[in-house]
Amino acid sequence: MAKIKFTIITLFKEALKPYPDVSMMWKAAEKGIAEFDFVNLRDFGLGPHKSVDDTPYGGGDGMLLRCEPVFAAIESVKAKDPFAEVILPTPAGRLWTQNYARELAGDTQQSHYIILCPHYEGYDERILTLVDHKISLGHYVLTGGELPALIIIDSVVRLLPGVLGGETSAQIESFSDETNSEIEFPQYTKPADFRGMKVPDVLLSGNHGEIAKWREAQKRPAED
């Protein structure tokens, strides 16, 4: 994949915009590996107040995103790129894992993802007809989809060639092998002795074979 693009549809661009402008996301954009764009859902709102939500049929607490502004916003992006795929962060989606992130990062047929950030109590069910990827970040509920959007973007972009410093940086990380849930081995840097806490001797030995054995033995299961 030569380049990946994320278009984020949100009511709160100001909460998202700073993140892609720093660190590895900025590096990816600067190198032309990734592109980030924002669409204000409010621009497609209804009436003089640009409303995007309404009360649910059948009663109940909270407000739901309406179909009209969401369809219009997504269709405005797809008018320029009909093949862009839509991601919806939702507790009802497929669990987001390192393997799933690799799927999106390695999909050579797809280079543009639209992320819809839901808000309020939820969304009109008919919006799902536009969605290609329903993604859950875990068994909990957030106020909106902005944080999940950033997590999805970060975990995909960092896997693209040329973003991380080392060639194997993304390969030796925790959860790189989806056949298990091991956390990567402990790591240390200078000083070798900090307040009586010493770096294991094997890491100072220069014996790469023994170091590799130690690292493999030190991998540990993820906590529930």
N, C-alpha and C positions, 0 to 999 in steps of 0.2 A: 504494500500500500504506500503510494507516494505521499499522500496527504489525507488527513482526516479532519472533518469539520463537525462542530457541534453548534447547533442553533438552539438556544434555550428560550422557551416561551414562558414568561414569568410576569408577575405583578410587581416584583421587587428586584429589578435589575441592580439597584444600588447595593443590595446585599450580596450579589454574586460577582459583580464586575472586578473588584480588587483581586480576587484569587487568581484568575488566569494571567494577571499582569506581573506575577512574581514567580521566583524559583523555577522549577522544572517546566511549569506550564508556559511561562514567559519564554524560556529557552526553546521549547517546542515550536512556539509561534514565531520566534525570531528566526529559526532555522527553516521555516516553511513546512514543518512537519504537521502542525495542527493549526486550526483556525477556530476562533470562537466568535459567535454572533449572538445578539440578543433581540428578542421581539417582545414588545410590551403588550401583554394581553389586553390591557385597558384601552389600547388604541382601537380595538375591535368591539368594545362594549356597546351596549344598547341605550338609546335615549340620551337626554341631555346630561345625565350623570355618568354615562359610560358604564352602565351596570353589567357585571359579568356573572352574577349569581342570583339565585332565587330560592324560595322555600321549597322543600320536597313535597311532592304529591303524596297523599296519605298521611301527612302530618309527621311530626318528629322535630327534634332540635336541630339547630344549625342551618347552614345554607349550602347549596350545591352549585358547582360551576355549571353554567348553562351551555347547551350545545352550540348556539349561534356564534358566540365570540370565539370559542375554541376551534370550531370547524373553520371559521374564517381565518383565524391566525395560522393554523396549520396549512390551509389551502394557499395562503399567501406565500408561504415558503416553498410549497410543492409546485407552485406555478413556475418557479425558477429552477427547481430540481425535483422532477416527478418521482425520482427513484430514492429520495431520502426516506429513511425509516424512522418511525416514531417510537420513542421510549416514554413510558409512563411509570414513574415511581409510585408503587402502591403496595400495601401490606398483602394484597391478594396475589401478588406476582411471583415469578420464579425467583428463588433465593439467589442473590448476587454473590458470586464466589470468584476466586482467582481464575478458575477455569472459564467461567462465563466472560470475565474481562478479556481473557486471551482469545476467546471466540470473536469478540467484536474487534479487538486489535488486529487479529490475523485475517479478518474477512477481506480478501482482495477484491470482492465484488461490490462491497459497500464502503463508501467513503464519507457519507453525510448522515448524521443522526440528529433528529429533532427531539429535544427533551421537553415535555410538557410538565410544568411544575404545578400540581394541583394545590388547592388551598381550601379554606373553610372546612366544612364537614365532609366534603367529598366532591364527587362529580356525577353528572348525569350518565347513566350506564351506556347510553348510545354513543358516547365519546369513544368507547372501546373499539368501535368499528374502524377507527382510524389508527389503532395502536398495533405496532409490530412486536414490541417487547414490553411486557409487564414485568417490572423488576421490584423485588422486595429487598430492603436492606436488613431485614430481621423482624423478629416478632415484637415490634413496638410501633407506636404511632407518633409521628412528628406533626408540627403545626402546618408545615407545607413541604413542597417538593424541592426546595432550593438546596438544602444540605445533601439529600440523596443525589441530586444532579451533579454537585461538585465531586462527590465521592465516586460516582460512576465515571465522570470525565477524568479525574486524576488517575484512577486505577487502570483506565484504558490507555491514556496518553503516555504514561510512564513506561509502558511496555513496547512502544513503537521504537524501531531502530533509530539510534542517534540521540535519544532523549536522555537516558541515564549515562553516566560516565563510563563504567566498565562494560565490556562486551557480555559478561556473564552475570551482571548485577541482578537482573530480573530472574535469572534461572536458579539461583541458589537461595532465594528468599523463602520465607515461611509460605506454606500452601502452594509452592510451585508444582509439587507433585500431587495431583488431586486424588491419587489412590490412598492417601492417608492425610491425617490432619496434624502432622508434626510441625512444630515451631523450629526455625533454624537454630543452629548452635549458638552458644554465647560468644560474644566478641569483646575484645579489649583493645585499648590504645594506651599511649603514654600517660602517666608514668607507670613503670612496672610494679611499683609498690606505693599504694595510696592509703595512708592511715592504717597500715598493717594489712590491708587487703591486697594480696599479691596476684599478679597474672600467673596462670598455670605455667609451670616450667616448660612443658612441651611446646608451648607457643613461642618460647624464646630460644628453642633448641636449634632452629633452622632445618630440622629434619621434616621435610614436607610429607613424606610417607606417614610418619607418626602423627603429624598434625592432622592429616586427613582422617586417620583412624580415630583420633580423639574427637574431632568434630562430628563424625558420624555417630559416635557413641553418646555424644552430649545432646543430640536432638531429643526433644521432649514433646509429649502430646499437648495439644491446645487444651486450655481449661474450658469447661462448659460455661 
